[in-house]
Amino acid sequence: MISLFVAVTVASPSVPGWRFDLKAQRSGIVALEAIVVSPTLVLFFDRASDDPLQINNHSAWGALWNLESSTVRPLDVFSNSFCGSGALISNGSMVSVGGDPRGFVGNPAIHPGNQAIRIFEPCASPTGDGCTLFEDPDNLHLLVKRWYPSSIRIFDGSLMIIGGIHESTPFYNTDPALSFEFFPAKESTARPSEFLNRSLPANLFPRAFALPDGKVFMVANNQSIIYDIEANTERILPDIPNNVRVTNPMDGSAILLPLSPPDFIPEVLVCGGSQTDTIPPTLLSSQTPATSQCSRITLTEEGIAKGWEVEHMLEPRIMPELVHLPNGQVLITNGGRSGFAATNSVQDPIGNSNADHPVLVPSLYTPDAPLGTRISNEGIPSSGIARMYHSSVNLTPQGNFLIAGSNPNGNTTIGPGIKFPSEFRVQTLDPPFMFVERPKILNTPAKLAFGKTFTVPISLPSSLARPSAKVQVSLMDLGFSTHAFHSSARLVFMDASISADKKSLTFTAPPSGRVFPPGPGTVFLTVDDVTSEGAWVLVGSGNSPPTVD
């Protein structure tokens, strides 16, 4: 009787919930940088070292992950992309910048990456067959050597490249690149930055966001500014409260919260990091508690005068990552409860890891909930895999999250007794809507002109066809994931309505490239928190940058 009861219980239907799905195929390289480059492909970068995936008789450090088949194929990379950055630009290309100047014993194919510009042009192959990465270091390179920089797509569809180090640093930024530059270049020399100078020494991978007026918000260390690209001026904003520091090697994460019409008022959320002073790393510990603090600011005159509003995650996190959901919520995932970023530099590393106590259960942040009730992990399972330093996470066009990477080591480090090995396992985190009937966007134009209204065919399941259903249409830049930051990530809600017969969707594109920088975007339809698969579009003319559409 007992065994029969158990069998019946297991077989009974259950309400769909969040699920982690471990893929059979491994990534072959540590996915410490990841960006969605097409409806079916995610591009991974690692350091140039000794990863198991091979290409041209040497270890690969680039790869394409197929979202449809959960398989990987190596991508040939010329320069060392380790700890670089990147984004999509107005013509649809992915541009990766900066990286490691070093080689690796036993891998002869490595060239210095700290002035590199790598271009992955749009590739029509859904499997990545024939897709290549272009580099021409003699004729196409950064003005300044940069390792650990950030980069974002801005209002003219070009790339703004921020900070980094020149050659090498053991922990803090002791060889700083205190400047900004652009791709394509706007000047023959880089622009010096007082902000980057003031925010030393814990200011690697500055968190930066293109604002809907064309300016750029930045946070590094515990400081923040608004930078005016066109006037080349900065406005100093309030420091993050309570001595919290949020950039490498004290990584918290940050995100631009969803922008909504008609005013597209920008708000920034910063979570995690460390409240530790920037003392010598030999005095720091892998057991130093991270902070649970989240700080939120509205970037209007009234909001700036009010300053940062403080709330708290369910646990402290160092190296978390914040990623949008199409309904406007934010996923908080990855990282540890204690320690710091980087490797083997504090007094008591765990193996080579400067951090410890992995946080295995993600949380959801609901921006429009009352203060104190915005963060929950109800119904979300444990991943079972530590995602520490050098992890990545991406929202996919399918609507789930691709989570990969983790390697707080100097090379491929695996084997028994290693608490934080090089991690090649790949998971998706699947929201509950993946297991029910979903809306479908049946067709969209290849390009969305700014300010124009479009009507597209859709399919709605009967369960979502209620007149009172909540309808949201989001236009998203899925961003570039590395080092606990999702650069260029953006969600703009569009005015939208569904026809009376439930067969068509009408929406209005953002008014300008300042609200959504021209380039690739993904359109999602969400009805009562059930989200469609995304439709890949090019926003604007598709011209090469700089472009004013």
KOLKOLLUM-443349 format. One record per residue (C-alpha): x, y, z; residue in one letter. Coordinates in steps of 0.2 Angstrom, whole numbers, padded with zeros to 4 digits. Last residue first. Example, Ala and Ser with C-alpha at 12.3 -4.5 7.8 and 13.67 -1.06 7.14 Angstrom:
BEGIN
     u     v     w votor
  0068 -0005  0036     S
  0062 -0022  0039     A
This chain:
BEGIN
     u     v     w votor
  0089  0288 -0185     D
  0105  0296 -0180     V
  0119  0284 -0184     T
  0137  0283 -0178     P
  0137  0268 -0181     P
  0133  0257 -0196     S
  0116  0258 -0203     N
  0102  0246 -0197     G
  0089  0260 -0199     S
  0082  0259 -0182     G
  0078  0244 -0170     V
  0084  0228 -0178     L
  0072  0214 -0173     V
  0073  0197 -0164     W
  0055  0191 -0159     A
  0055  0184 -0141     G
  0046  0168 -0135     E
  0030  0173 -0127     S
  0028  0177 -0109     T
  0015  0172 -0096     V
  0015  0186 -0083     D
 -0004  0190 -0086     D
  0000  0192 -0104     V
  0018  0195 -0109     T
  0023  0199 -0127     L
  0042  0200 -0130     F
  0051  0210 -0143     V
  0070  0207 -0144     T
  0082  0221 -0149     G
  0097  0223 -0161     P
  0103  0241 -0165     G
  0099  0259 -0162     P
  0100  0264 -0143     P
  0083  0263 -0135     F
  0077  0279 -0126     V
  0091  0289 -0134     R
  0089  0281 -0150     G
  0072  0289 -0152     S
  0053  0288 -0149     P
  0052  0270 -0143     P
  0041  0258 -0155     A
  0023  0259 -0154     T
  0013  0243 -0152     F
 -0002  0234 -0160     T
 -0005  0215 -0157     L
 -0016  0205 -0168     S
 -0027  0189 -0167     K
 -0036  0192 -0150     K
 -0053  0196 -0159     D
 -0054  0212 -0150     A
 -0036  0217 -0155     S
 -0022  0217 -0142     I
 -0015  0233 -0136     S
  0002  0241 -0134     A
  0012  0256 -0128     D
  0030  0250 -0127     M
  0040  0245 -0112     F
  0058  0247 -0113     V
  0070  0234 -0106     L
  0089  0237 -0106     R
  0105  0227 -0104     A
  0119  0237 -0111     S
  0132  0229 -0099     S
  0125  0214 -0088     H
  0137  0215 -0073     F
  0143  0201 -0061     A
  0160  0199 -0070     H
  0153  0196 -0087     T
  0137  0196 -0096     S
  0133  0206 -0112     F
  0115  0213 -0114     G
  0098  0206 -0119     L
  0093  0223 -0126     D
  0075  0222 -0124     M
  0058  0228 -0131     L
  0044  0224 -0119     S
  0026  0222 -0123     V
  0015  0220 -0108     Q
 -0004  0215 -0107     V
 -0013  0212 -0091     K
 -0029  0202 -0094     A
 -0046  0211 -0091     S
 -0053  0206 -0108     P
 -0048  0188 -0105     R
 -0039  0179 -0119     A
 -0025  0172 -0108     L
 -0033  0155 -0104     S
 -0039  0154 -0122     S
 -0021  0153 -0129     P
 -0016  0168 -0138     L
 -0009  0168 -0156     S
 -0002  0184 -0163     I
 -0001  0194 -0180     P
  0008  0211 -0180     V
  0002  0229 -0180     T
  0016  0242 -0179     F
  0016  0260 -0174     T
  0031  0271 -0178     K
  0041  0281 -0165     G
  0058  0274 -0170     F
  0058  0263 -0185     A
  0057  0244 -0181     L
  0066  0233 -0193     K
  0064  0214 -0198     A
  0045  0217 -0196     P
  0037  0205 -0185     T
  0028  0188 -0187     N
  0019  0175 -0177     L
  0021  0183 -0159     I
  0015  0168 -0149     K
  0007  0169 -0132     P
  0011  0154 -0121     R
  0003  0137 -0116     E
  0010  0131 -0100     V
  0027  0124 -0095     F
  0039  0138 -0100     M
  0027  0150 -0090     F
  0034  0144 -0074     P
  0052  0151 -0077     P
  0066  0140 -0083     D
  0083  0142 -0076     L
  0094  0135 -0090     T
  0110  0125 -0085     Q
  0128  0123 -0092     V
  0141  0113 -0084     R
  0159  0118 -0089     F
  0164  0124 -0072     E
  0183  0127 -0068     S
  0183  0120 -0050     P
  0177  0129 -0034     F
  0178  0116 -0020     K
  0192  0106 -0027     I
  0193  0090 -0017     G
  0192  0078 -0033     P
  0197  0086 -0050     G
  0196  0101 -0060     I
  0207  0117 -0063     T
  0208  0124 -0081     T
  0218  0139 -0078     N
  0222  0153 -0066     G
  0207  0149 -0055     N
  0191  0157 -0048     P
  0182  0148 -0063     N
  0163  0149 -0064     S
  0154  0147 -0081     G
  0136  0145 -0086     A
  0118  0151 -0084     I
  0106  0152 -0098     L
  0090  0160 -0092     F
  0073  0157 -0100     N
  0062  0167 -0112     G
  0066  0158 -0128     Q
  0075  0174 -0134     P
  0087  0170 -0120     T
  0090  0180 -0104     L
  0108  0178 -0100     N
  0119  0173 -0085     V
  0138  0172 -0083     S
  0151  0166 -0071     S
  0169  0171 -0069     H
  0170  0172 -0050     Y
  0157  0161 -0042     M
  0143  0151 -0049     R
  0141  0136 -0037     A
  0131  0122 -0044     I
  0115  0114 -0035     G
  0104  0127 -0044     S
  0093  0128 -0029     S
  0074  0130 -0032     P
  0063  0145 -0034     I
  0046  0144 -0027     G
  0047  0158 -0016     E
  0064  0167 -0019     N
  0057  0185 -0014     S
  0063  0203 -0015     I
  0051  0218 -0017     R
  0042  0217  0000     T
  0053  0230  0010     G
  0048  0244 -0001     L
  0031  0242 -0009     P
  0031  0232 -0026     A
  0034  0241 -0042     D
  0052  0235 -0044     P
  0048  0217 -0041     T
  0065  0208 -0037     Y
  0066  0189 -0039     L
  0078  0178 -0030     S
  0091  0165 -0035     P
  0095  0150 -0024     V
  0113  0143 -0024     L
  0122  0157 -0015     V
  0140  0151 -0014     P
  0149  0151  0003     H
  0166  0157 -0002     D
  0176  0171 -0011     A
  0194  0174 -0014     N
  0195  0158 -0024     S
  0211  0149 -0027     N
  0209  0134 -0016     G
  0197  0143 -0004     I
  0208  0158 -0002     P
  0214  0163  0016     D
  0225  0179  0016     Q
  0217  0187  0000     V
  0225  0186 -0017     S
  0222  0169 -0024     N
  0209  0175 -0037     T
  0198  0190 -0041     A
  0182  0194 -0033     A
  0179  0196 -0014     F
  0174  0187  0001     G
  0158  0181  0008     S
  0140  0176  0004     R
  0144  0170 -0014     G
  0139  0174 -0032     G
  0125  0169 -0044     N
  0108  0176 -0046     T
  0096  0191 -0044     I
  0082  0190 -0057     L
  0073  0207 -0061     V
  0055  0209 -0064     Q
  0049  0220 -0078     G
  0038  0207 -0087     N
  0051  0203 -0099     P
  0063  0197 -0085     L
  0078  0208 -0083     H
  0095  0202 -0076     V
  0105  0207 -0060     L
  0121  0197 -0057     E
  0128  0193 -0040     P
  0147  0194 -0037     M
  0147  0196 -0018     I
  0130  0192 -0010     R
  0123  0195  0007     P
  0106  0186  0009     E
  0087  0189  0007     L
  0092  0205 -0002     M
  0090  0222  0007     H
  0083  0239  0005     E
  0091  0256  0004     V
  0084  0272 -0006     E
  0098  0282 -0013     W
  0097  0301 -0015     G
  0082  0312 -0012     K
  0090  0326 -0021     A
  0094  0314 -0035     I
  0076  0309 -0036     G
  0069  0326 -0036     E
  0081  0331 -0050     E
  0077  0315 -0059     T
  0088  0300 -0060     L
  0078  0289 -0047     T
  0090  0280 -0036     I
  0090  0262 -0029     R
  0102  0254 -0017     S
  0102  0235 -0013     C
  0112  0230  0003     Q
  0115  0212  0007     S
  0133  0215  0010     T
  0147  0202  0008     A
  0154  0194  0024     P
  0173  0193  0026     T
  0176  0174  0025     Q
  0187  0175  0010     S
  0198  0186  0020     S
  0206  0203  0018     L
  0222  0209  0026     L
  0233  0202  0012     T
  0222  0211  0000     P
  0229  0228  0007     P
  0214  0239  0013     I
  0201  0246  0002     T
  0188  0248  0015     D
  0175  0233  0017     T
  0157  0236  0015     Q
  0156  0224  0000     S
  0146  0220 -0015     G
  0128  0217 -0016     G
  0114  0226 -0026     C
  0113  0242 -0037     V
  0096  0247 -0044     L
  0095  0262 -0056     V
  0080  0272 -0060     E
  0076  0281 -0077     P
  0060  0290 -0081     I
  0054  0284 -0098     F
  0041  0299 -0098     D
  0027  0292 -0109     P
  0031  0278 -0108     P
  0040  0265 -0097     S
  0059  0262 -0094     L
  0063  0246 -0085     P
  0076  0247 -0071     L
  0094  0250 -0076     L
  0104  0237 -0068     I
  0118  0235 -0055     A
  0129  0221 -0048     S
  0140  0220 -0033     G
  0159  0216 -0036     D
  0172  0221 -0023     M
  0187  0217 -0035     P
  0179  0224 -0045     N
  0165  0236 -0043     T
  0151  0238 -0030     V
  0158  0246 -0014     R
  0146  0249  0001     V
  0152  0262  0013     N
  0135  0264  0021     N
  0126  0273  0006     P
  0131  0273 -0012     I
  0139  0290 -0015     D
  0127  0304 -0020     P
  0129  0311 -0038     L
  0143  0320 -0047     I
  0139  0328 -0063     R
  0151  0325 -0077     E
  0156  0335 -0093     T
  0161  0330 -0111     N
  0147  0341 -0118     A
  0141  0327 -0130     E
  0145  0312 -0119     I
  0137  0320 -0104     D
  0142  0309 -0089     Y
  0130  0306 -0074     I
  0140  0301 -0059     I
  0142  0288 -0045     S
  0154  0283 -0032     Q
  0155  0268 -0020     N
  0168  0259 -0031     N
  0162  0263 -0048     A
  0145  0269 -0054     V
  0141  0277 -0070     M
  0125  0285 -0078     F
  0127  0290 -0096     V
  0119  0304 -0105     K
  0108  0302 -0121     G
  0092  0308 -0113     D
  0085  0290 -0111     P
  0100  0286 -0100     L
  0114  0274 -0107     A
  0120  0264 -0092     F
  0137  0261 -0084     A
  0143  0249 -0070     R
  0162  0251 -0070     P
  0172  0235 -0074     F
  0187  0239 -0063     L
  0184  0252 -0050     N
  0192  0247 -0033     A
  0207  0258 -0033     P
  0202  0271 -0038     L
  0185  0280 -0039     S
  0192  0297 -0040     R
  0203  0293 -0055     N
  0188  0285 -0064     L
  0178  0300 -0060     F
  0191  0312 -0066     E
  0190  0304 -0083     S
  0202  0308 -0098     P
  0195  0306 -0115     R
  0205  0295 -0127     A
  0214  0302 -0141     T
  0211  0303 -0160     S
  0192  0307 -0157     E
  0175  0299 -0161     K
  0182  0282 -0163     A
  0170  0269 -0170     P
  0170  0262 -0157     F
  0172  0275 -0143     F
  0184  0280 -0129     E
  0184  0284 -0111     F
  0198  0287 -0099     S
  0208  0283 -0083     L
  0216  0266 -0089     A
  0223  0261 -0072     P
  0239  0252 -0067     D
  0235  0249 -0049     T
  0217  0244 -0051     N
  0216  0233 -0035     Y
  0220  0214 -0035     F
  0237  0209 -0043     P
  0236  0221 -0058     T
  0242  0219 -0075     S
  0244  0228 -0092     E
  0233  0244 -0095     H
  0219  0243 -0083     I
  0200  0246 -0086     G
  0191  0262 -0089     G
  0175  0264 -0100     I
  0172  0260 -0118     I
  0157  0268 -0127     M
  0151  0258 -0142     L
  0141  0265 -0156     S
  0122  0265 -0160     G
  0120  0284 -0160     D
  0112  0284 -0143     F
  0124  0273 -0134     I
  0129  0254 -0134     R
  0139  0250 -0118     I
  0157  0245 -0114     S
  0166  0240 -0098     S
  0184  0238 -0096     P
  0194  0224 -0087     Y
  0209  0225 -0098     W
  0212  0240 -0108     R
  0227  0247 -0118     K
  0222  0264 -0126     V
  0217  0269 -0143     L
  0208  0253 -0146     L
  0212  0243 -0162     H
  0208  0240 -0180     L
  0222  0243 -0193     N
  0236  0232 -0187     D
  0225  0222 -0175     P
  0214  0216 -0189     D
  0201  0204 -0180     E
  0185  0196 -0187     F
  0175  0183 -0178     L
  0167  0169 -0189     T
  0150  0161 -0192     C
  0151  0148 -0206     G
  0140  0136 -0197     D
  0133  0145 -0181     G
  0118  0133 -0180     T
  0105  0146 -0184     P
  0115  0152 -0199     S
  0111  0170 -0203     A
  0126  0177 -0196     C
  0127  0196 -0191     P
  0145  0201 -0189     E
  0156  0196 -0175     F
  0169  0209 -0173     I
  0184  0209 -0161     R
  0193  0225 -0156     I
  0209  0221 -0147     A
  0220  0233 -0137     Q
  0222  0223 -0122     N
  0220  0206 -0131     G
  0238  0201 -0134     P
  0240  0186 -0146     H
  0237  0168 -0142     I
  0240  0154 -0154     A
  0254  0145 -0146     P
  0244  0137 -0132     N
  0257  0126 -0122     G
  0261  0140 -0110     V
  0248  0154 -0110     F
  0249  0171 -0118     G
  0247  0188 -0109     R
  0239  0205 -0114     P
  0222  0200 -0107     D
  0207  0208 -0114     G
  0200  0223 -0123     G
  0184  0225 -0134     V
  0171  0213 -0141     S
  0159  0221 -0154     V
  0144  0211 -0159     M
  0137  0216 -0176     S
  0118  0221 -0179     G
  0121  0237 -0188     N
  0118  0248 -0173     S
  0130  0240 -0161     I
  0129  0224 -0150     L
  0140  0224 -0135     A
  0157  0220 -0128     G
  0169  0217 -0113     S
  0186  0210 -0110     G
  0191  0199 -0095     C
  0200  0186 -0105     F
  0198  0190 -0124     S
  0216  0185 -0128     N
  0218  0189 -0147     S
  0215  0179 -0163     F
  0198  0170 -0159     V
  0192  0154 -0168     D
  0175  0149 -0163     L
  0172  0131 -0156     P
  0155  0123 -0157     R
  0143  0120 -0143     V
  0127  0110 -0141     T
  0110  0114 -0132     S
  0101  0110 -0148     S
  0090  0125 -0149     E
  0100  0137 -0139     L
  0116  0133 -0149     N
  0131  0139 -0139     W
  0145  0147 -0150     L
  0163  0146 -0143     A
  0178  0156 -0140     G
  0193  0152 -0130     W
  0198  0136 -0140     A
  0213  0125 -0135     S
  0224  0120 -0149     H
  0224  0109 -0164     N
  0215  0121 -0176     N
  0200  0121 -0163     I
  0199  0112 -0147     Q
  0187  0112 -0132     L
  0196  0106 -0116     P
  0201  0123 -0110     D
  0220  0126 -0109     D
  0223  0145 -0109     S
  0216  0159 -0119     A
  0204  0166 -0106     R
  0185  0163 -0109     D
  0173  0170 -0122     F
  0155  0163 -0125     F
  0144  0168 -0140     L
  0125  0164 -0138     V
  0116  0157 -0153     L
  0098  0154 -0158     T
  0089  0170 -0160     P
  0105  0179 -0164     S
  0120  0186 -0155     V
  0116  0182 -0136     V
  0131  0188 -0126     I
  0142  0178 -0114     A
  0158  0182 -0105     E
  0165  0170 -0092     L
  0159  0155 -0101     A
  0172  0143 -0096     V
  0176  0133 -0112     I
  0170  0116 -0117     G
  0152  0121 -0113     S
  0146  0104 -0108     R
  0132  0095 -0117     Q
  0120  0085 -0106     A
  0111  0101 -0101     K
  0106  0104 -0083     L
  0088  0111 -0082     D
  0084  0122 -0067     F
  0065  0124 -0063     R
  0053  0137 -0058     W
  0036  0131 -0055     G
  0022  0123 -0064     P
  0007  0117 -0053     V
  0008  0099 -0050     S
 -0001  0084 -0059     P
 -0001  0067 -0049     S
  0012  0054 -0055     A
  0023  0056 -0039     V
  0008  0054 -0027     T
  0001  0039 -0036     V
  0018  0030 -0035     A
  0020  0035 -0017     V
  0003  0028 -0013     F
  0007  0012 -0022     L
  0023  0010 -0012     S
  0014  0012  0004     I
  0000  0000  0000     M
